[in-house]
Amino acid sequence: MLHVTTKSSLRVDNRIKQFNDILDELTVQIGALEHMYEIEMDLVADWISVVKEVFRGGGIVLEDGLTSEDIAQIYFLQSLPDEEAISLAQQTLQKLQDMEQVIQTHLESTIVPDIRQRTGYEGNQFHFSWVFDQGEHIVETHSEYRIPLA
């Protein structure tokens, strides 16, 4: 049997190969999208919001324009000497930032699988919040998954 290759058949073969390459790339991209998560998280802002609420409940209104650091220091100055209050304010804000980093670092490998196993939540949107409810917790609001901090 004689097989003749023409320029036309070579072009078709090349087009088919290009098409298959594009399909392979799209398959890889779609696979990657399955593990993309929409994350909302600002633990410092959550903590600051609770502190402001505590002050409001005590009849203290904080002026506008204060930084998170200012508010944290004012909060701890209510019950501690200056040096201790400043140190604890810095430590608290750093701890919250560190917790955010830990969540981001371990989200795919540990946290999402645990959320799925414990709560049955299958979505890819996650909103982590710092809350004080019988102690400190981080709560993922879509699944109601809780991470106790004490």
C-alpha positions, -999 to +999 in steps of 0.1 A: +000+000+000+013+033-010+008+063+013+011+097-002+015+127+020+005+160+005+010+195+017-027+197+024-026+166+046+004+180+065-014+212+072-044+193+085-022+172+107-005+203+120-039+220+127-051+189+145-019+188+167-023+225+174-060+220+184-050+191+206-023+212+223-048+239+230-073+214+244-046+200+267-037+235+279-074+243+286-078+210+305-048+220+327-063+255+333-097+241+341-082+217+366-064+246+382-096+266+384-112+238+404-089+247+433-092+284+431-108+299+462-123+333+468-110+343+502-122+372+523-103+378+555-092+408+576-087+396+612-072+428+624-103+448+611-126+423+628-108+427+661-107+465+658-145+464+651-151+445+683-129+468+703-148+498+689-181+481+699-168+476+734-159+513+736-193+523+723-210+501+748-190+518+775-200+552+763-166+560+747-165+573+712-132+570+694-123+598+670-122+592+633-089+586+616-073+565+643-051+536+630-054+500+641-023+505+662-038+536+679-070+518+687-052+487+700-030+509+723-060+529+736-078+496+743-050+481+763-042+514+781-076+511+798-062+484+820-024+482+817+006+505+823+019+523+792+047+499+783+027+468+788-003+482+768+019+492+739+036+459+738+004+439+741-012+460+714+017+453+690+016+416+699-021+413+694-020+429+659+010+408+650-007+376+662-038+384+640-016+390+610+003+358+617-030+339+619-040+352+585-007+340+570-011+306+586-047+303+571-035+313+537-005+290+538-025+259+549-058+267+532-056+241+504-036+214+522-054+213+555-081+239+562-104+234+531-103+195+534-111+198+572-140+223+565-154+199+538-151+169+561-165+185+592-193+207+577-200+193+543-195+228+527-185+224+491-182+260+480-151+278+470-159+311+488-145+315+522-149+344+547-128+341+578-136+364+607-122+369+642-149+367+668-152+367+705-179+342+716-170+323+747-134+329+739-115+339+708-123+320+675-118+324+638-150+315+621-155+307+584-189+322+579-201+302+549-196+268+565-197+280+602-164+262+607-147+274+640-111+275+649-107+281+687-078+302+696-075+294+733 
